[in-house]
């Protein structure tokens, strides 16, 4: 499992009352991914109404495909155990991953 890859992941709702399998983008770097039992992700959604939504366009995908209008909620960063990951469904380009990290970083400045 590597930085920039998209997997189906069983993620908890914010209140941890339930979980849902949804696509998620791995944002943690490969050294972290190799040495930890969890990965750091952002959820992918089609709800574009949020101000922290970064659309994943077709040209942003190095492989795979997503529903049209899908994007990343860059204010929704979480850690998920590797055991909750399903199959790989794609990968974003390095440029998209960098843009996403910049958006996340901007939330703290």
Backbone torsions as a table, in degrees:
resi	resn	phi	psi	omega
1	UNK	NA	124.6	-171.3
2	UNK	-128.2	159.2	177.1
3	UNK	-52.3	133.8	176.8
4	UNK	89.0	-7.5	179.3
5	UNK	-83.3	150.3	179.7
6	UNK	-112.1	127.3	179.5
7	UNK	-126.6	159.0	166.3
8	UNK	-82.1	128.1	-173.3
9	UNK	-133.4	138.4	175.1
10	UNK	-83.6	98.7	-176.8
11	UNK	-107.2	144.8	177.9
12	UNK	-77.0	149.2	169.2
13	UNK	-69.0	163.7	-177.4
14	UNK	-54.1	-40.9	-178.4
15	UNK	-85.2	4.0	179.0
16	UNK	60.9	16.2	-179.0
17	UNK	-75.2	-29.1	-179.5
18	UNK	-147.3	174.8	173.8
19	UNK	-135.2	165.7	-178.4
20	UNK	-148.2	139.7	175.5
21	UNK	-82.1	123.3	-179.5
22	UNK	-148.2	160.8	177.2
23	UNK	-70.0	145.0	179.0
24	UNK	-144.2	148.0	-178.3
25	UNK	-105.2	126.5	177.1
26	UNK	-75.0	122.8	179.9
27	UNK	-109.5	-16.5	179.1
28	UNK	-70.2	152.8	-177.6
29	UNK	-76.8	165.1	-172.9
30	UNK	-65.4	-32.0	177.2
31	UNK	-64.8	-44.4	176.6
32	UNK	-61.3	-46.0	-176.3
33	UNK	-59.9	-35.0	-179.8
34	UNK	-74.8	-31.5	-170.5
35	UNK	-104.0	1.5	-178.6
36	UNK	-124.3	153.8	179.0
37	UNK	-80.1	-4.1	179.9
38	UNK	-128.0	170.8	177.6
39	UNK	-130.3	153.9	177.5
40	UNK	-100.0	127.7	-172.6
41	UNK	-132.5	166.2	164.4
42	UNK	-122.4	139.0	178.2
43	UNK	-74.4	149.6	175.9
44	UNK	-108.2	136.4	-176.7
45	UNK	-142.0	166.8	172.1
46	UNK	-105.2	1.1	178.4
47	UNK	-81.3	96.1	-174.7
48	UNK	-89.2	5.9	-175.1
49	UNK	-77.3	-10.9	-177.2
50	UNK	-83.7	143.1	-179.0
51	UNK	-67.5	-18.6	179.6
52	UNK	-102.6	38.1	-180.0
53	UNK	-102.8	125.7	176.0
54	UNK	-116.5	109.3	-176.2
55	UNK	-65.5	140.7	173.6
56	UNK	-101.2	104.2	179.7
57	UNK	-83.5	164.6	-178.6
58	UNK	-54.4	-39.3	-178.9
59	UNK	-73.4	-11.8	176.9
60	UNK	-83.8	-9.2	-179.6
61	UNK	-95.8	123.4	174.3
62	UNK	-79.7	-27.0	176.3
63	UNK	-158.6	161.0	177.8
64	UNK	80.9	-173.6	177.2
65	UNK	-151.8	154.6	178.9
66	UNK	-128.7	166.7	173.8
67	UNK	-59.3	140.9	176.6
68	UNK	-56.0	139.7	-179.7
69	UNK	84.2	5.2	178.4
70	UNK	-71.9	152.4	177.9
71	UNK	-161.6	177.2	-177.0
72	UNK	-105.1	134.5	170.2
73	UNK	-86.0	102.4	-175.3
74	UNK	-79.7	2.1	170.6
75	UNK	-101.0	8.5	-177.5
76	UNK	-117.4	67.7	179.8
77	UNK	-96.2	130.1	-179.6
78	UNK	-147.8	163.0	177.5
79	UNK	-104.6	134.2	-178.4
80	UNK	-134.9	135.2	177.7
81	UNK	-61.4	138.9	-179.3
82	UNK	-57.9	-27.2	-179.8
83	UNK	-64.3	-17.6	-177.6
84	UNK	-91.9	2.5	-179.4
85	UNK	-88.9	135.6	175.0
86	UNK	-98.2	-135.8	-175.0
87	UNK	-84.8	152.8	176.2
88	UNK	-74.7	135.0	179.8
89	UNK	-121.6	-2.0	178.6
90	UNK	169.5	-170.9	179.6
91	UNK	-156.6	139.8	175.9
92	UNK	-91.2	163.2	177.3
93	UNK	-72.3	160.6	176.9
94	UNK	-61.6	-36.5	179.1
95	UNK	-64.0	-41.3	178.7
96	UNK	-66.0	-44.0	179.9
97	UNK	-59.2	-43.9	178.5
98	UNK	-62.4	-42.3	178.4
99	UNK	-62.6	-39.5	178.5
100	UNK	-64.6	-46.1	179.0
101	UNK	-60.8	-39.2	177.2
102	UNK	-62.2	-40.9	178.3
103	UNK	-63.9	-42.4	179.1
104	UNK	-64.4	-46.2	179.7
105	UNK	-59.8	-39.3	-179.0
106	UNK	-62.4	-24.9	177.9
107	UNK	-65.4	-20.3	-176.9
108	UNK	-104.5	2.7	-178.1
109	UNK	-112.7	NA	NA
